[in-house]
């Protein structure tokens, strides 16, 4: 799990990342910006674009927070773990 991105989402922060690990799935659907790895020019351009459009960044951050709250909080995950352990 991309812990830093999950924490950023929990705190409603915009995320720009390279397409590694679980980041593409976490940031899909307008929840963040993902660029190909290891394209540093694309990463820099995505960061600049995010800073230049704070309203879009806020919207993506809110969507990420909603997703993290729905799928990755203790309240969301604990019942799944409980069912796996007991079942």
Buried (B, 14 or more C-beta within 10 A) or exposed (E): EBEEBBEBBBEBBBBBBBBEEEBBEBBEEEBBBBBEBEEEEBBEBBBEEBEEEEEBBEBBBBBBBEBBEEEBEEEEEEEEEEEEEEE
